[in-house]
């Protein structure tokens, strides 16, 4: 019993449970074949009806993102992780057992809740383990999620290619995996504190090097209000009333303004929001493009293999960035522009060549480039932020991306807007990334030229000072 008690109190216990949950909740064998399933004999939707169904995910994700973000912290993560798994179970069950456009639109709403709840999955671990184990635990959780996506894609490809299970039976198998994830989520220990609402105010915040001054300022503000040093520190996290909520929201707003007052962080965040918008839109509708180029009824599709290959190669490129010695604060914006341009070229090839293998290859290249750049952007943004502020900036950037994506979806895809077919859609997505490439290439060149000009101005000064010193002595 003592060994079990020590194991439960160790950081490895919640991390292991969260990794098991992350794996079983991300093994989705049918996901690479969702559009062929919806347009096939099982559901018999048209592409026009699919274009009425898929946009609901974007709208619902945007609507629930901020409430879920606040609710996650207020409920201390675990309940929202359970809600995420329940919503995932409902999503899969509705795909399997319901028919009609309205039912599928309701399914997309629940899937919006699933994706919005990812913040609980990635934030939970920081509330139950020590600061020194953050990096290792995060690495494990992200790696296991990637493994789950890869296993799901490979498994789906094998089941479809060898006709081992029908689409409906694959969905039943997915429900079993989701039920296992739900059971594991219920076993997670309940955190005693959170980042904002149930925060332990002892004057020691989890900050990275370079943000100690922010921690000191926070303590000073609390002293001025009479909240610190009066013996009531342990009682404050328990009070989550209207006054506490308003205090948290006010502090979030102040942190938001202070974070984005950094021009460099602002530029990286703008790229994050714009590129994530285009990436999500491409991933959402790429199966429709593949179905247009090569209908699944006439061709042995390899969507699962392509998703697996793109996930593994994306992980490799993101991992390799950690070993590159590049001054990203100088060359980063130019890299954002150049690689975004390559991504735009890959999208143009996918759109106009009309060959399924070119489409597959272009998608792999595009996804790898995005994962490469978003890894750089996340590192640059997080380098000088505390964990609390990183969560805020991460959420704000994703909210900006979703806002742009909602506008793009309504204008380009929705029948209330232009309602374009898939080829004009991807022409717009490729052009969108071309605009990103031009903007950040110009900004990157300006940054490099400015740095070179500063070096030239500083060198003559150093030479003059050196010469005058020699003359004096």
C-alpha positions in Angstrom: 0.0 0.0 0.0 2.8 2.4 0.8 4.4 1.8 -2.6 1.0 2.5 -4.3 0.6 5.7 -2.3 4.0 6.9 -3.2 3.4 6.1 -6.9 0.1 8.1 -6.8 1.9 11.1 -5.3 4.7 11.0 -7.9 4.6 13.2 -11.1 4.7 10.0 -13.2 1.3 8.9 -12.1 -0.8 11.7 -13.6 1.5 12.0 -16.5 1.1 8.3 -17.3 -2.7 8.5 -17.1 -2.8 11.7 -19.2 -0.6 10.0 -21.9 -2.9 6.9 -21.9 -5.9 9.2 -22.3 -4.1 11.2 -25.0 -3.3 8.0 -27.0 -6.7 6.4 -26.9 -8.6 9.6 -27.6 -6.5 10.4 -30.7 -6.6 6.9 -32.4 -9.2 7.7 -35.0 -8.9 5.2 -37.9 -11.8 6.7 -39.9 -10.7 10.3 -39.7 -8.6 10.2 -42.9 -11.6 8.6 -44.7 -14.4 10.8 -43.3 -15.3 12.5 -46.6 -15.3 9.3 -48.6 -17.5 7.8 -45.8 -20.0 10.7 -45.8 -20.2 10.8 -49.6 -20.3 7.0 -50.0 -23.2 4.6 -49.9 -23.3 4.6 -46.1 -24.4 8.3 -45.8 -24.8 9.3 -49.4 -24.2 13.1 -48.9 -23.3 15.3 -51.8 -20.3 17.6 -51.8 -22.7 20.6 -51.5 -24.2 19.0 -48.4 -20.7 18.4 -47.0 -20.0 22.1 -47.4 -23.0 22.8 -45.3 -21.8 20.4 -42.6 -18.1 21.1 -42.1 -18.3 24.9 -41.5 -20.3 24.3 -38.4 -17.1 23.1 -36.7 -15.4 26.4 -37.3 -18.4 28.4 -36.0 -18.9 26.3 -32.9 -15.2 26.2 -32.1 -15.1 30.0 -32.2 -18.2 30.3 -30.0 -17.1 27.9 -27.3 -13.3 28.6 -27.2 -13.4 31.5 -24.7 -16.1 30.0 -22.4 -14.2 26.7 -22.3 -10.9 28.5 -21.7 -12.4 30.2 -18.6 -14.4 27.1 -17.5 -11.3 25.0 -17.7 -9.4 27.0 -15.2 -12.5 27.5 -12.9 -13.3 23.8 -12.8 -9.6 22.9 -12.5 -9.0 21.0 -15.7 -10.1 17.4 -15.0 -13.9 18.0 -15.4 -13.2 19.6 -18.8 -11.0 16.7 -19.8 -13.9 14.4 -19.0 -16.3 16.6 -21.0 -13.9 16.5 -23.9 -14.0 12.7 -24.0 -17.8 12.6 -23.6 -18.1 15.0 -26.5 -15.8 12.9 -28.6 -17.9 9.8 -27.8 -21.1 11.7 -28.8 -19.4 12.9 -32.0 -18.4 9.4 -33.1 -21.8 7.9 -32.1 -23.6 10.6 -34.2 -21.4 9.9 -37.2 -22.3 6.2 -36.9 -26.0 6.3 -36.0 -27.5 9.6 -37.3 -28.4 10.7 -40.8 -29.3 14.0 -42.4 -27.6 17.4 -42.6 -29.0 18.8 -39.3 -27.7 15.8 -37.4 -24.3 16.0 -38.9 -24.2 19.7 -38.2 -25.0 19.0 -34.5 -22.1 16.4 -34.6 -19.8 19.2 -35.8 -20.8 21.3 -32.8 -19.8 18.6 -30.4 -16.5 18.2 -32.3 -16.0 22.0 -31.8 -16.3 21.3 -28.0 -13.7 18.5 -28.3 -11.1 20.7 -30.0 -11.8 23.7 -27.8 -11.2 21.5 -24.7 -7.6 20.7 -25.8 -6.6 23.6 -23.6 -7.6 21.4 -20.6 -5.5 18.5 -21.7 -2.4 20.6 -22.2 -2.9 22.7 -19.0 -3.8 19.9 -16.6 -0.3 18.6 -16.2 1.1 22.0 -15.1 -1.2 22.1 -12.1 -0.3 18.7 -10.7 3.5 18.4 -11.1 6.6 20.5 -10.1 7.9 23.2 -12.4 11.2 21.3 -13.1 9.2 18.4 -14.7 7.2 20.6 -17.1 9.3 20.1 -20.1 9.6 16.3 -19.7 5.8 15.9 -19.1 4.9 18.1 -22.0 7.2 16.2 -24.3 5.6 12.9 -23.2 2.0 14.1 -23.7 2.7 15.7 -27.1 4.6 12.6 -28.3 1.9 10.2 -27.3 -0.8 12.3 -29.0 1.3 12.3 -32.2 1.7 8.5 -31.8 -2.1 8.1 -31.4 -2.8 10.1 -34.6 -0.2 8.1 -36.5 -1.4 4.7 -35.2 -5.0 5.7 -36.1 -4.0 6.7 -39.6 -2.0 3.6 -40.3 -4.6 1.3 -38.8 -7.3 3.0 -40.8 -5.3 2.6 -44.0 -4.7 -1.1 -43.3 -8.4 -1.8 -42.4 -9.6 0.0 -45.6 -7.0 -1.3 -48.0 -7.4 -4.9 -47.0 -11.1 -4.6 -46.5 -10.8 -6.0 -42.9 -13.6 -3.8 -41.5 -16.4 -1.7 -43.0 -16.6 2.0 -42.2 -19.4 1.4 -39.7 -17.4 -1.3 -37.9 -14.4 1.0 -37.8 -16.6 3.6 -36.0 -17.7 1.0 -33.5 -14.0 0.1 -32.8 -13.4 3.9 -32.3 -16.2 4.1 -29.8 -14.5 1.3 -27.8 -11.2 3.2 -27.8 -13.0 6.4 -26.7 -14.7 4.5 -23.9 -11.3 3.4 -22.6 -10.1 7.0 -22.8 -13.2 8.1 -20.8 -12.5 5.6 -18.1 -8.9 6.8 -17.8 -10.0 10.4 -17.6 -12.1 9.6 -14.6 -9.1 8.2 -12.8 -7.1 11.4 -13.2 -6.3 13.1 -9.8 -8.2 16.3 -9.2 -5.8 19.4 -9.1 -5.9 21.6 -6.1 -5.1 24.8 -7.9 -5.2 26.4 -11.3 -3.5 29.2 -13.1 -6.0 32.0 -12.5 -9.1 31.2 -10.4 -7.6 28.8 -7.9 -4.1 30.2 -7.7 -1.8 29.8 -4.8 -0.7 33.4 -3.9 2.5 32.9 -2.1 4.6 35.4 -4.1 6.2 32.6 -6.1 4.8 32.2 -9.6 6.0 29.8 -12.3 8.0 32.1 -14.4 10.7 31.5 -16.9 14.1 33.3 -16.8 13.6 36.8 -17.8 10.2 37.3 -16.2 11.1 37.6 -12.6 10.3 41.3 -12.6 6.7 40.4 -13.6 6.5 38.1 -10.5 7.8 40.9 -8.3 5.3 43.4 -9.7 2.5 41.0 -9.1 3.5 40.6 -5.4 3.8 44.4 -5.0 0.3 44.9 -6.4 -1.1 42.3 -4.0 0.8 44.0 -1.1 -0.7 47.3 -2.0 -4.2 45.8 -2.0 -3.6 44.3 1.4 -4.1 40.8 0.1 -0.5 39.5 0.6 1.3 39.1 3.9 -1.9 39.1 6.1 -2.1 35.4 6.8 -5.0 34.7 4.4 -3.0 33.4 1.4 -4.4 29.9 1.8 -8.0 31.0 1.9 -8.0 33.0 -1.2 -7.9 30.2 -3.8 -11.1 28.8 -2.3 -13.2 31.9 -3.1 -14.4 32.0 -6.7 -17.3 34.4 -6.6 -18.2 37.4 -8.8 -15.4 39.6 -7.2 -12.9 36.8 -7.9 -14.0 36.5 -11.5 -13.9 40.2 -12.2 -10.4 40.3 -10.6 -9.2 37.5 -12.9 -10.7 39.0 -16.0 -9.1 42.4 -15.2 -5.7 40.7 -14.6 -6.1 38.8 -17.9 -6.8 42.0 -19.8 -3.7 43.8 -18.2 -1.5 40.8 -19.1 -2.9 40.8 -22.6 -2.1 44.4 -23.2 1.4 44.0 -21.7 2.2 40.9 -23.7 1.2 42.4 -27.0 3.0 45.6 -26.3 6.2 43.7 -27.5 6.5 44.4 -31.2 8.4 41.1 -31.9 5.8 39.0 -30.0 3.1 40.8 -32.0 4.6 40.0 -35.4 5.1 36.3 -34.5 1.5 36.2 -33.1 0.1 37.7 -36.3 1.8 35.1 -38.4 0.6 32.4 -35.9 -3.0 33.5 -36.3 -2.9 34.0 -40.1 -1.0 30.7 -40.9 -3.1 28.6 -38.4 -6.3 29.9 -40.1 -5.0 28.8 -43.5 -3.7 25.5 -42.2 -6.9 24.6 -40.5 -8.9 25.5 -43.6 -6.7 23.4 -45.8 -6.8 20.4 -43.5 -10.6 20.6 -43.1 -11.2 20.5 -46.9 -8.2 18.6 -48.3 -10.2 15.3 -48.4 -12.8 17.1 -50.5 -10.0 18.1 -52.9 -8.7 14.5 -53.0 -12.2 13.2 -53.7 -12.5 15.7 -56.5 -9.2 14.7 -58.1 -9.6 11.0 -57.7 -13.1 9.7 -56.5 -12.7 7.0 -53.9 -15.2 4.7 -55.7 -12.8 4.5 -58.7 -9.5 4.4 -56.8 -7.8 2.7 -53.9 -7.3 5.7 -51.7 -4.3 6.1 -49.4 -5.5 9.0 -47.2 -4.5 7.2 -44.0 -0.9 6.5 -45.2 -0.5 10.1 -46.2 -1.7 11.4 -42.9 0.6 9.0 -41.0 3.6 10.0 -43.2 2.9 13.7 -42.8 2.5 13.4 -39.0 5.8 11.5 -38.7 7.7 13.9 -41.0 6.2 16.9 -39.2 7.4 15.5 -35.9 10.9 15.0 -37.3 11.1 18.5 -38.7 9.8 20.0 -35.4 12.2 17.9 -33.4 15.1 18.9 -35.6 14.5 22.6 -35.1 15.7 22.1 -31.5 19.2 21.4 -32.8 19.6 24.3 -35.2 21.8 27.2 -34.2 20.0 30.1 -35.9 19.3 33.6 -34.6 15.6 33.4 -35.0 15.1 36.9 -33.6 17.0 38.1 -36.7 16.2 35.6 -39.4 12.9 34.3 -38.1 10.6 36.6 -39.9 12.4 36.0 -43.2 12.1 32.3 -42.6 8.3 32.7 -42.0 8.0 34.5 -45.3 10.2 32.1 -47.3 8.7 28.8 -46.0 5.1 30.2 -46.2 5.9 30.8 -49.9 6.9 27.2 -50.3 3.7 26.2 -48.6 1.7 28.4 -51.1 3.6 26.7 -54.0 2.6 23.3 -52.6 -1.0 24.3 -52.5 -0.9 25.7 -56.0 0.5 22.3 -57.3 -2.2 20.4 -55.4 -4.9 22.6 -57.0 -3.9 22.8 -60.6 -1.9 19.6 -61.4 -4.9 17.3 -61.0 -2.9 14.3 -60.0 -3.7 12.5 -56.8 0.0 11.6 -56.0 1.0 15.2 -56.5 -1.9 16.2 -54.1 -0.6 13.7 -51.6 3.0 14.9 -51.8 2.0 18.6 -51.8 -0.1 18.0 -48.6 2.9 16.3 -46.8 5.2 19.2 -47.8 2.7 21.8 -46.7 2.0 20.2 -43.4 5.7 19.7 -42.6 6.4 23.4 -43.4 3.6 24.6 -41.1 4.7 22.4 -38.2 8.3 23.6 -38.7 7.3 27.2 -38.5 4.7 26.9 -35.8 7.3 25.2 -33.6 9.7 28.2 -34.1 6.9 30.6 -33.4 5.9 28.8 -30.2 9.5 28.8 -29.0 10.0 32.5 -29.8 6.8 33.6 -28.1 7.2 31.4 -25.0 10.9 32.2 -24.5 10.3 35.2 -22.2 6.8 34.5 -20.9 5.6 33.0 -17.7 3.4 29.9 -17.9 0.3 31.9 -17.1 1.0 34.4 -19.8 1.9 31.7 -22.3 -1.5 30.1 -21.8 -3.1 33.6 -22.4 -1.1 34.3 -25.6 -1.6 30.8 -26.9 -5.4 31.2 -26.4 -5.5 34.7 -27.9 -3.6 33.6 -31.0 -5.8 30.6 -31.5 -8.9 32.9 -31.0 -7.5 35.2 -33.7 -6.9 32.3 -36.0 -10.5 31.1 -35.5 -11.9 34.5 -36.1 -10.1 34.7 -39.4 -11.1 31.2 -40.3 -14.7 31.9 -39.5 -14.6 34.9 -41.9 -12.8 32.9 -44.6 -15.3 30.0 -44.2 -18.3 32.2 -44.4 -17.1 34.1 -47.4 -15.5 31.2 -49.4 -17.3 28.0 -48.4 -20.7 28.8 -46.8 -23.7 29.0 -49.1 -24.6 32.3 -47.5 -21.3 33.7 -49.0 -19.7 32.8 -52.3 -20.2 29.0 -51.9 -17.3 28.2 -54.1 -16.4 24.7 -55.4 -13.3 23.0 -54.2 -10.8 24.2 -56.9 -11.6 27.9 -56.5 -11.4 27.4 -52.7 -7.9 26.0 -52.8 -6.9 28.7 -55.2 -7.9 31.2 -52.6 -6.1 29.3 -49.8 -2.9 29.1 -51.9 -3.2 32.9 -52.7 -3.8 33.5 -49.0 -0.4 31.9 -48.1 1.2 33.9 -50.9 0.1 37.1 -49.2 1.5 35.9 -45.9 4.8 35.0 -47.7 5.1 38.5 -49.2 4.2 40.3 -46.0 6.7 38.5 -43.8 9.4 38.3 -46.4 9.3 42.1 -46.7 9.2 42.4 -42.9 12.1 40.0 -42.6 14.3 41.9 -45.1 13.6 45.1 -43.3 14.7 43.5 -40.0 17.9 42.1 -41.5 18.8 45.4 -43.2 18.0 47.3 -40.0 20.3 45.0 -38.0 23.1 45.3 -40.6 22.7 49.1 -40.5 23.0 49.1 -36.7 26.2 47.1 -36.9 27.7 49.5 -39.5 26.9 52.5 -37.3 28.3 50.9 -34.2 31.6 49.8 -35.7 33.0 53.2 -36.7 32.2 54.5 -33.2 34.2 51.7 -31.7 37.1 52.4 -34.1 37.1 56.2 -33.3 37.1 55.5 -29.6 39.9 53.0 -30.0 42.0 55.6 -32.0 41.5 58.4 -29.6 42.5 56.2 -26.7 45.7 55.3 -28.5 46.5 59.0 -29.2 46.0 59.9 -25.5 48.2 57.2 -24.2 
